[in-house]
Amino acid sequence: MKVNQKNPLGVKPVGQLLQQFAVPSIVAMLVSSLYNIVDQFFIGRSVGAIGNAATNISFPLSIACIAIALLFGIGGASAFNLTMGKGAKEHAVFYLGNAVTLLFGCGLILCIITQLFLNPMLQFFGSPDNVLNYAKIYTRIVSLGFPFLILATGGGHLIRADGRPQITMVCNLTGAIINTILDALFVFVFGWGMAGAAWATIIGQVISGFLAIWFLSRCKTVTITRNHLVLQKKYIGKIVALGAAPCSNQIAMMAVQIVMNKSLKYYGSLSVYGEAIPIACVGIITKVNQVFMAFIIGISQGLQPIVSFNYGASQFGRVKQAYFKAITYGGILVVSAFCLFQFAPRQIISIFGSGSAEYYQFAIRYFHIFLFFTFLNFLQPISSNFFTAIGKPREGMFLSLTRQIIFLLPLILIFPVFVGIDGIMFAGPVADFMAALAVVIMVVRELKRKEFSEEL
């Protein structure tokens, strides 16, 4: 117990700890969201709704990049920390080296696949004919940056595992700032349109990637050499096992995004909106919602080390206190987001360019209906991470998949059959409510267990 008491995680006020650990995670998540939303802003202002639809068609590939980054980034970071904790420093460094090779190598493979099969891939993602050329221009260029995007994102987790979370923020922020500046220059000044936004994006990603390489080559706790970059089966297996959970959540998001685009295209063509308007609006609104979710996910990631340490130290009162603090902070944020989405949808969508009367009508209805239960959406990510943090990854995995795969995906397929494109909108709040209900049932049952009978 003396060792535990010397560790700030065991004695420092829980509220202070949560702020300390959550802020870097929130910044990292916001930067990731900004890459997408900045392009959306400049393309919407210069190209219009068709351009916004094109970026949404390309969006599943961005999700695939994040999935690979989390698989090898979080997996490599976790394996590195666990092995360092056991005192096996000479083995731990191989996890960092192998993770770096896997990140860049898989990014290169994804880039090549995209270049070779771009046309059928975008059609599979649900691109309407009048959007396809815009999507091809944007995606062909952006895909060149995939190795660096994946390396920068996954490498950030490796740098954080080395005990330098501030450096991770520097890498991410540098790329995002450069992307924003170049977007304005290439799109508004040079008039390069879709291509300009794409080139601005990959230049920012390349710079972030090189910064990650630079800082990983100068680790604080170990030294990575060429030998550590050579892939070895025993290290790859553990990296993949530990990174599978966060990766699978991203893959679920990608699957939902593809099905969503296809459904919007099909049912949009049967409505007054047409094929492109629903895809354009949903692309913008999804990325706006991601900015809000960046705060929630950052809180959930900040919660994890606090809960894990105190649960291991049998300080269950602090575990409950940390969880309820995170829920409180998340609850305050979601009420603000709910008010914004319900009372200012036209103002939000107008930021990203103008459109027809049908364009605004669809966007406002989608904000009002699909995001109606925004005030419940903080429960799932925080609670999913809570279960993972207390050593129950199966429960955490189940909760992480409830909204996207178990509820939302089937509802997107079923509801529109009966009520057309409006069914896609109503699938959102129903899935949100059911996912929140599953969270409440599982959390209440967990907190009734004997060890959690300790008073806060």
C-alpha angles and dihedrals in degrees: 000000000000090000090051092049091055091056113086090221089067100044112018116099109276094229092056092047092051092052092046094053099033100052097065090046092049091051091050092049092046092052090052090051092047093059089064100036095047091056088047091054098049095040091048091051094047109026101023134214094334090059092049090050089052093055090049091053088054093046097092088066090055088052090050089055091052090048091055091044092053094044094057100021100052091030093052093043093050093047090048094051094045092050093045088051089058090053095247096130094157091060096038094065090060089065091057093046095046091046091054091052092047093048096052095036095052090045089055092049092050090049092052093046091050093049093049098044102027099128100049090039094057091045089052089052088060104261115172114226094251091053099044099086092050090048091049093051093049099041097044090059098037092051089065087069096051095101091052095042091052093044093048094047097042093037089057089064090049092050090048089051087055087061100260110110092155090060090054089055091049092054093048097043094047092056093044094050092048090048092053094048094046092045090059092045098044098039105034103026103032095029095224094146117190093001092052093053090048094050091047089053097051094044089057090047094048091052091048089049093052090047089053090051091049095052094041089054087057102046118173099221104030141016119239115213132180090267090061091055093061108102117244124187096227093056095042091054094056093043092053093045093053095043097045097092099056090039093053091053090056092047088053089053090050092051091050091047092054093047090045092053092048092048093047091050094049100041092036089060088056093051137064090263099066126212103296104045097063092046092049094047096045090049091056095042093047091054093045088052089050090061089057092044090052088072093049095047090045089055091048092051091047090052094056103075092043093052094041095052097045094043089053089048091051091241093139095163089063090047091057091043092053092048094050091045089054091047090050094051091045092049092054091051096048094051088055091048092047092054091048094049095045100042105031108033095127092050091051096048091045090062088071098052138285131288146169126296089262090052093057093040093056094043094051093047091048092051091047098045110025094043097037093114093048087125089067098046096089093068099069103052094041094046094043090055090045092060092045090049093055091053100265103116094161092060090043092050092049093052092046090057099041099090101036105036109014098043115009100044096054092042092053088056097043108038099055090055088070105031105019123228092347086069090068089055094050092047089071101061093039091053091045093051094047092047091050090049091053089051094051093049094049096043094047090050091049095048090051090065117113098255092056093057087093112112119250 
